[in-house]
Amino acid sequence: MEENENSKSWEIICTWCNNDTRNDSIKLSNNCEDLVESEGGGRKVSIIFNNQTNSRIEAFWIDFEGKLKSYGSINAGDTLNMSTSEKHPWLFKNVDTKKCLGTYNPQFSHDKKQLNIIE
């Protein structure tokens, strides 16, 4: 990470990308009902969760019993690099309102790409 002296903000640089894939967006499903539990056997997927809302959001993995397991919050405008697997769904909520913003089911074709989360 590099610090920008003028604004004192941090810039996250993708050091593991051969090509700049950060601009490839994956759509978030608006289906917050009928959550599917995680299954074993999926291939590994590295994904960047990009919070493009004006609010802090929380990322939840839906475990093997269909329960939500928090993987922490993402501030507005920030990203979270996540190693996950196919067949391991995720759900995103607004921290303040608890409103579900959508779900995401990783695909191997999404490896090293960015999921843009919007309201």
C-alpha positions, -999 to 999 in steps of 0.1 A, spaced: 0 0 0 11 35 -7 2 66 13 -8 96 -7 8 126 11 -18 151 -1 -50 134 12 -35 109 37 -56 82 21 -44 47 12 -43 32 -23 -45 -5 -26 -25 -19 -55 -32 -53 -70 2 -70 -68 -10 -105 -78 -27 -95 -111 -8 -102 -143 -34 -81 -162 -55 -53 -148 -87 -72 -140 -99 -49 -113 -122 -32 -138 -141 -64 -145 -173 -62 -125 -195 -91 -114 -232 -84 -107 -246 -89 -72 -279 -107 -71 -307 -89 -54 -322 -121 -41 -319 -120 -3 -345 -147 2 -341 -185 -1 -304 -185 9 -284 -215 -3 -260 -231 21 -223 -237 12 -213 -270 -4 -179 -286 -5 -159 -295 -36 -157 -261 -53 -125 -246 -69 -107 -218 -51 -116 -182 -62 -98 -150 -52 -122 -120 -54 -122 -84 -45 -153 -71 -27 -156 -34 -36 -180 -13 -15 -193 14 -39 -221 25 -15 -220 55 8 -223 33 38 -203 7 57 -214 -28 47 -208 -62 63 -198 -93 43 -213 -127 54 -203 -161 42 -233 -185 42 -219 -216 60 -226 -253 55 -257 -251 77 -271 -220 60 -260 -197 89 -244 -163 83 -207 -159 94 -194 -124 94 -161 -117 77 -161 -81 88 -172 -48 75 -160 -28 45 -161 10 47 -176 31 19 -152 32 -10 -130 4 4 -123 -31 -8 -117 -64 8 -97 -92 -8 -112 -126 -2 -102 -161 -9 -133 -182 -12 -146 -212 -32 -172 -220 -58 -204 -231 -40 -197 -208 -11 -223 -180 -13 -220 -146 3 -245 -120 15 -239 -83 21 -258 -60 45 -257 -23 52 -242 -21 88 -265 7 99 -299 -3 85 -293 -41 84 -308 -40 49 -296 -68 27 -279 -55 -4 -277 -88 -22 -260 -121 -25 -231 -135 -45 -222 -170 -55 -186 -173 -66 -177 -188 -100 -143 -199 -111 -145 -176 -141 -146 -147 -115 -111 -155 -101 -91 -124 -96 -120 -101 -105 -139 -75 -86 -175 -76 -72 -189 -41 -71 -214 -37 -43 -239 -9 -48 -272 1 -32 
